[in-house]
Amino acid sequence: MFSINARSLLMLTLELGPDMIERGGGSIVNISSAAASLIHAFPCPNRDAVM
């Protein structure tokens, strides 16, 4: 699961990045839930990969 979550963010950024540069810029906003850290007493690798 971690590989899919982390890799999908990277692949999307690599795919869209060149088009954004060509068009003069843009923003990529990755969203993670802070609730993950409230429920679990241990670090959440999926959430940390997004941040």
C-alpha positions in Angstrom: 0.0 0.0 0.0 2.8 2.4 0.9 4.5 1.9 -2.5 1.3 2.7 -4.4 0.6 5.8 -2.3 4.1 7.3 -2.4 4.8 6.3 -6.0 1.6 7.7 -7.4 2.5 11.1 -6.0 5.9 11.0 -7.6 4.6 9.7 -11.0 1.9 12.3 -11.2 4.4 15.1 -10.4 6.9 13.8 -13.0 4.1 13.6 -15.6 2.6 17.1 -15.0 5.8 19.0 -14.1 7.1 19.5 -17.7 3.7 20.8 -18.9 3.4 23.1 -15.9 6.9 24.6 -16.6 6.0 25.0 -20.3 2.9 26.9 -19.4 4.7 29.2 -17.0 4.0 27.5 -13.6 1.3 26.0 -11.5 0.8 24.3 -8.2 0.6 20.7 -7.1 -1.1 20.3 -3.8 -0.7 17.0 -1.9 -3.2 16.4 0.9 -2.7 14.2 3.9 -4.9 13.7 7.0 -3.6 14.9 10.3 -6.2 12.5 11.9 -3.8 9.6 11.1 -1.4 10.8 13.8 -4.2 11.2 16.4 -5.4 7.6 16.0 -2.0 5.8 15.9 0.8 6.2 18.5 3.4 5.3 15.9 4.5 7.2 12.8 2.4 6.9 9.6 4.7 6.4 6.6 1.9 7.0 4.0 1.1 10.4 5.6 4.7 11.3 5.9 5.4 10.5 2.3 2.7 12.9 1.2 4.1 15.7 3.4 
